């Protein structure tokens, strides 16, 4: 077992380093590391066929619990429910984009505030947070950043403060619900929490933090937003929101499908439909509704991200099967000495600092079995540790340009349009905002759960 543990750790660290260096595409790194784990750790060192089968988890597809679950069962190996859910949401979002939903929404808001820069700045921040509660933050930022740059060229303002603020609020909004951020999907599907569980726990903390963040970011960027003389905008020359809708029928259908997805996610604790069922159903409805464009939507799905997840789950399973995660849990337990307050603080801040420099998705996947072991050994409710982990990974990723996928997307869209955002500019504004929200989260967790 010692050899298996050493190889599992070496493969995991190697995978992390390769992801940070970003020389090879992430999905190739995790899939390669996953194959190494299956062959070297489980095959050569452990000679365990059952460990390989448990990790691949193919049998889960034919179990009733995978699709319809009344009591929570433990998830091991590849979390296929997460994979199918994300794939289903990707199909839905591509359909919404094709129908012009995002462009219409942004243009509508610009019209409502008569294209005044400060109201647009505040509204787009709030919209970024709210949309990210239901849609992957990567997608939200992709569209918001593009529309922000379009508005900036029309209204003659610098889009960088707005894009940075949208990125921060997207990560914050994503922390509020189970489907908002990939780490939350992993925590929720692995530990059996519902959409409403997240909304009533991390959601409340996110709402308090959003109010503070909007104020902080407004004052941080005040001079850049209000500086310079903005001439009154000739609204007659401004593109009308209706022009963003490419097909009225598709637009209405995409709105209905989006509403269905939200309703199913909010009620899934009552209906007992799993996120895998919801993801497949929403994807199927979208593809049927878009008919002749179905193939185009399927082609646009980000398969690299799905492969990234699959490889990642296999590598983490290597740490779990060899008992490494149990050792980490015991270590955190020993440091905290059974002190619940210290345990919460360690999980929150360590998760946040780690997520600022490495992708928060693999970190969350690694920590879920760790907090399960901690809950068993310390007697602390698993939910308390889960909310600490979720807030830490979701918020910590905002501190640096590489901490979360939304940050990478936002800064690359800005750069492509001639607005480069360096580490200095990014961290100067968003690192303090991250520390403020983490401090609020720490106080919130202590007050509510201790």
C-alpha positions in Angstrom: 0.0 0.0 0.0 2.9 2.3 0.7 4.0 2.2 -3.0 0.4 2.8 -4.1 0.2 5.9 -1.8 3.5 7.3 -3.1 2.5 6.9 -6.7 -1.0 8.3 -6.1 0.5 11.4 -4.5 3.2 11.8 -7.2 0.6 11.6 -10.0 -1.7 14.0 -8.2 1.0 16.6 -7.5 2.3 16.2 -11.1 -1.2 16.8 -12.4 -1.6 20.0 -10.4 1.8 21.3 -11.5 1.0 20.7 -15.1 -2.4 22.4 -14.8 -0.7 25.5 -13.2 2.1 25.6 -15.8 -0.6 25.5 -18.5 1.7 24.2 -21.2 -0.5 21.3 -22.1 -4.3 21.5 -22.4 -5.9 20.7 -19.0 -8.1 17.9 -20.2 -5.1 16.0 -21.7 -3.3 16.4 -18.3 -6.1 15.0 -16.2 -7.0 12.2 -18.6 -3.3 11.2 -18.8 -3.0 11.4 -15.0 -6.2 9.3 -14.7 -4.9 6.6 -17.0 -1.6 6.5 -15.0 -3.7 6.2 -11.7 -5.7 3.2 -13.1 -2.6 1.4 -14.5 0.1 2.2 -12.0 -1.8 2.7 -8.7 -4.7 0.3 -9.0 -3.3 -2.2 -11.5 0.5 -2.6 -10.7 0.7 -1.5 -7.1 -2.7 -2.6 -5.7 -3.6 -5.3 -8.2 -7.2 -4.5 -7.5 -9.8 -4.9 -10.2 -12.5 -3.8 -7.7 -10.8 -0.4 -7.2 -10.7 0.1 -10.9 -14.4 -0.8 -11.3 -15.4 1.4 -8.3 -13.5 4.3 -9.8 -14.9 4.0 -13.3 -18.4 3.7 -11.7 -20.0 2.4 -14.9 -22.5 0.3 -12.9 -24.0 3.5 -11.4 -25.9 4.1 -14.6 -28.0 1.0 -14.2 -29.0 1.8 -10.6 -32.3 3.4 -9.7 -30.6 5.8 -7.3 -28.6 7.4 -10.1 -31.8 8.7 -11.7 -34.3 8.8 -8.9 -33.0 9.0 -5.3 -35.0 9.0 -2.1 -32.2 8.4 0.3 -28.6 9.6 -0.4 -26.1 6.9 -1.3 -22.3 7.4 -1.2 -20.7 8.4 -4.5 -17.3 6.9 -5.3 -15.0 7.3 -8.3 -16.1 9.3 -11.3 -19.1 11.4 -10.4 -21.2 10.8 -13.5 -24.1 12.8 -12.1 -21.9 15.9 -12.2 -20.7 15.2 -15.7 -24.2 14.7 -17.1 -25.6 17.7 -15.3 -22.9 20.1 -16.6 -23.3 18.6 -20.1 -27.1 19.2 -20.0 -26.6 22.8 -18.8 -24.1 23.5 -21.6 -26.6 22.4 -24.2 -29.3 24.6 -22.7 -27.0 27.6 -22.5 -25.9 27.2 -26.2 -29.6 27.2 -27.1 -30.2 30.4 -25.2 -27.2 32.0 -26.8 -28.3 31.1 -30.2 -31.7 32.6 -29.6 -30.0 35.9 -28.5 -31.2 35.8 -24.9 -28.0 37.2 -23.3 -27.5 40.0 -25.8 -31.2 41.0 -25.5 -30.9 41.1 -21.7 -27.8 43.3 -21.7 -29.2 45.7 -24.3 -32.5 45.9 -22.4 -30.8 46.9 -19.2 -28.7 49.5 -21.0 -31.9 51.0 -22.4 -33.6 51.0 -19.0 -30.9 53.1 -17.3 -30.6 55.4 -20.4 -27.0 54.2 -21.0 -25.7 56.1 -17.9 -22.3 54.5 -16.9 -22.7 54.2 -13.1 -26.2 52.6 -13.2 -24.9 50.2 -16.0 -21.9 49.4 -13.8 -24.0 48.5 -10.8 -26.7 46.7 -12.7 -24.2 44.6 -14.7 -22.5 43.5 -11.4 -25.9 42.5 -9.9 -26.9 40.8 -13.1 -23.6 38.9 -13.3 -24.2 37.6 -9.8 -27.9 36.7 -10.4 -27.3 34.9 -13.7 -24.3 33.0 -12.2 -26.7 31.5 -9.6 -28.4 29.5 -12.4 -25.9 29.4 -15.3 -22.2 28.5 -15.4 -20.2 31.6 -14.5 -17.9 30.9 -17.5 -20.8 31.3 -19.9 -22.2 34.4 -18.0 -18.8 36.2 -18.3 -18.3 35.2 -21.9 -21.4 37.0 -22.9 -21.3 39.9 -20.4 -17.7 40.8 -21.2 -18.5 40.8 -25.0 -21.6 43.0 -24.5 -19.6 45.3 -22.0 -17.0 45.9 -24.7 -19.7 46.7 -27.2 -21.4 49.1 -24.8 -18.0 50.7 -24.0 -17.3 51.5 -27.7 -20.8 53.0 -28.0 -20.7 55.0 -24.8 -16.9 55.8 -24.8 -15.9 54.4 -21.4 -13.1 52.0 -20.2 -14.6 48.5 -20.0 -11.9 47.0 -17.7 -13.4 48.1 -14.3 -16.8 46.7 -15.4 -15.3 43.4 -16.6 -13.3 42.9 -13.4 -16.3 43.6 -11.3 -18.5 41.2 -13.4 -15.9 38.5 -12.9 -15.9 39.0 -9.1 -19.7 39.1 -8.8 -20.0 36.0 -11.1 -17.8 34.0 -8.8 -19.8 35.3 -5.8 -23.2 34.7 -7.3 -22.1 31.2 -8.3 -21.4 30.4 -4.6 -25.1 30.9 -3.8 -26.6 27.8 -5.5 -25.7 24.3 -6.2 -25.6 24.8 -10.0 -23.8 28.1 -9.9 -20.2 27.0 -9.6 -18.6 23.6 -10.5 -17.2 23.1 -7.0 -20.8 23.4 -5.6 -22.0 20.8 -8.1 -19.3 18.5 -6.8 -20.1 19.2 -3.2 -23.9 18.9 -3.7 -23.9 15.7 -5.8 -21.3 14.0 -3.6 -22.9 14.9 -0.2 -26.6 14.9 -1.2 -27.4 18.6 -0.8 -30.2 20.1 -2.8 -30.5 23.4 -4.7 -32.5 24.9 -1.7 -29.9 23.7 0.8 -27.3 25.8 -0.9 -29.6 28.8 -1.4 -30.6 28.9 2.3 -27.0 28.5 3.5 -24.3 29.8 1.1 -27.0 31.9 -0.6 -27.6 34.1 2.4 -23.9 34.6 2.9 -23.5 35.5 -0.8 -26.3 38.0 -0.6 -24.7 39.9 2.3 -21.3 39.7 0.6 -22.8 41.0 -2.7 -24.1 44.2 -1.0 -20.7 44.9 0.5 -18.8 43.9 -2.8 -20.9 46.3 -5.0 -20.1 49.2 -2.6 -16.4 48.3 -2.4 -16.0 47.8 -6.2 -17.9 51.0 -6.9 -15.5 53.0 -4.6 -12.5 51.1 -5.9 -13.3 52.0 -9.5 -15.2 55.2 -9.0 -12.6 57.5 -10.6 -12.3 55.3 -13.7 -16.0 55.0 -14.1 -17.0 58.6 -13.5 -13.7 60.1 -14.8 -13.7 61.8 -18.2 -16.5 63.7 -19.8 -19.3 61.5 -21.1 -21.3 63.2 -23.7 -25.1 62.5 -23.7 -25.9 59.4 -25.7 -28.0 59.6 -28.8 -30.4 56.8 -28.1 -31.7 56.8 -31.7 -28.2 55.5 -32.8 -28.1 52.8 -30.1 -29.0 49.2 -31.2 -32.4 48.2 -30.0 -32.7 45.2 -27.7 -35.2 43.5 -30.1 -32.3 43.4 -32.7 -30.5 40.9 -30.5 -33.3 38.4 -30.9 -32.4 36.3 -33.9 -35.6 34.2 -33.8 -38.6 35.1 -31.7 -39.9 31.6 -31.5 -36.5 30.2 -30.4 -36.2 33.1 -27.9 -39.5 32.2 -26.2 -38.7 28.5 -26.2 -35.3 29.1 -24.6 -36.8 31.2 -21.9 -39.4 28.5 -21.1 -36.6 25.8 -21.0 -34.5 28.0 -18.7 -37.5 28.4 -16.3 -38.1 24.6 -16.4 -34.5 24.0 -15.4 -34.7 26.4 -12.5 -38.0 24.9 -11.3 -36.6 21.3 -11.5 -33.4 22.3 -9.6 -35.4 24.1 -6.9 -37.8 21.2 -6.4 -35.4 18.2 -6.9 -35.3 17.5 -3.1 -39.1 17.0 -3.3 -39.3 15.3 -6.6 -36.3 13.1 -5.9 -35.1 13.5 -9.4 -31.3 13.5 -9.4 -29.2 16.2 -11.1 -28.2 13.6 -13.7 -31.9 13.2 -14.6 -32.5 16.9 -14.7 -29.4 17.5 -16.9 -30.4 14.8 -19.4 -34.0 16.0 -19.5 -33.1 19.7 -20.1 -30.6 18.7 -22.8 -33.2 16.5 -24.6 -35.9 19.2 -24.4 -33.5 21.8 -25.8 -32.3 19.6 -28.7 -35.9 18.6 -29.6 -37.0 22.3 -29.4 -34.1 23.5 -31.6 -34.7 20.7 -34.1 -32.5 21.4 -37.2 -29.9 23.3 -35.0 -29.6 20.3 -32.6 -26.4 19.0 -34.1 -24.9 22.5 -34.0 -25.7 22.8 -30.3 -24.2 19.4 -29.6 -21.0 20.4 -31.4 -20.7 23.5 -29.3 -20.7 21.6 -26.0 -17.3 22.0 -24.2 -16.2 18.4 -24.3 -12.7 19.3 -23.1 -14.2 20.5 -19.7 -16.1 17.2 -19.4 -13.0 15.1 -20.1 -11.1 17.3 -17.6 -13.6 16.3 -14.9 -13.5 12.6 -15.7 -9.7 12.5 -15.5 -9.8 14.5 -12.3 -12.3 12.3 -10.6 -10.1 9.2 -11.4 -6.9 10.8 -9.9 -8.8 11.9 -6.7 -10.1 8.4 -6.4 -6.5 7.2 -6.3 -5.9 9.4 -3.2 -9.2 8.1 -1.7 -8.6 4.4 -2.4 -5.0 4.5 -1.0 -6.1 6.2 2.2 -4.2 9.5 1.6 -7.3 11.6 2.0 -8.0 10.0 5.4 -4.5 11.0 6.5 -5.1 14.6 5.4 -8.4 14.7 7.3 -6.7 13.4 10.4 -3.9 16.0 10.0 -6.5 18.9 9.8 -8.3 17.3 12.8 -5.1 17.1 14.8 -4.2 20.8 14.0 -7.6 22.0 15.0 -7.5 19.7 18.1 -11.3 19.1 17.8 -11.9 22.9 17.9 -14.8 23.4 15.5 -14.1 27.1 15.1 -10.5 26.4 14.1 -11.6 23.6 11.8 -14.1 25.8 9.9 -11.5 28.6 9.6 -8.8 26.2 8.3 -11.1 24.7 5.7 -12.4 28.1 4.5 -9.1 29.9 4.3 -7.0 27.0 3.1 -9.6 26.3 0.4 -9.6 30.0 -0.6 -5.8 30.4 -0.7 -5.4 27.1 -2.7 -8.2 28.1 -5.1 -6.5 31.5 -5.8 -3.5 29.7 -7.4 -4.9 26.4 -8.6 -8.2 25.7 -10.3 -10.9 25.4 -7.6 -12.5 22.4 -9.3 -9.8 19.8 -8.6 -9.4 21.2 -5.1 -13.1 20.8 -4.3 -13.1 17.3 -5.6 -10.1 16.5 -3.4 -11.5 18.1 -0.3 -15.0 16.4 -0.4 -13.8 13.0 0.9 -11.5 14.9 3.4 -14.4 16.8 5.0 -16.4 13.5 5.0 -13.6 11.9 7.1 -13.3 14.9 9.3 -17.1 14.9 10.0 -16.8 11.2 11.0 -13.8 11.6 13.3 -14.7 14.9 14.9 -18.5 14.7 15.1 -18.9 18.1 13.4 -22.0 18.1 11.1 -20.9 17.5 7.5 -23.1 20.4 6.3 -21.1 22.9 8.4 -17.8 21.8 6.8 -19.5 21.6 3.3 -20.6 25.3 3.4 -17.0 26.3 4.6 -15.5 24.4 1.7 -18.0 25.7 -0.9 -17.5 29.4 0.2 -13.7 29.0 0.4 -13.3 27.4 -3.1 -15.9 29.7 -4.8 -14.6 33.0 -3.3 -10.9 32.3 -3.2 -10.8 31.8 -6.9 -11.5 35.5 -7.5 -8.2 36.7 -6.0 -6.0 36.1 -9.1 -6.5 36.0 -12.9 -5.9 32.2 -12.9 -8.0 31.3 -9.8 -11.2 30.5 -11.6 -12.3 29.8 -15.2 -14.5 32.9 -15.3 -11.4 35.1 -14.5 -9.5 33.6 -17.4 -12.4 34.1 -19.8 -13.0 37.7 -18.7 -9.4 38.8 -19.0 -8.9 37.0 -22.3 -12.0 38.6 -23.9 -10.7 42.0 -22.7 -7.2 41.4 -24.1 -8.6 40.2 -27.4 -10.4 43.6 -27.8 -7.3 45.6 -26.9 -7.7 46.0 -23.1 -5.0 43.9 -21.5 -5.4 43.2 -17.8 -2.1 42.3 -16.0 -1.7 40.5 -12.7 -0.9 43.9 -11.0 -4.1 45.6 -12.0 -6.2 42.5 -11.4 -4.9 41.7 -7.9 -4.7 45.3 -6.8 -8.5 45.6 -6.9 -9.9 42.1 -6.6 -7.5 40.5 -4.0 -8.7 43.0 -1.3 -12.4 42.4 -2.3 -11.7 38.6 -1.9 -10.3 39.1 1.6 -13.3 41.2 2.6 -15.8 38.6 1.4 -13.8 35.7 3.1 -13.8 37.7 6.4 -17.6 38.2 6.1 -17.9 34.4 5.3 -15.8 33.5 8.4 -18.0 35.6 10.7 -21.2 34.3 9.0 -20.1 30.6 9.5 -19.2 31.2 13.2 -22.4 33.1 14.0 -24.7 30.7 12.2 -23.3 27.2 12.8 -21.5 27.5 16.2 
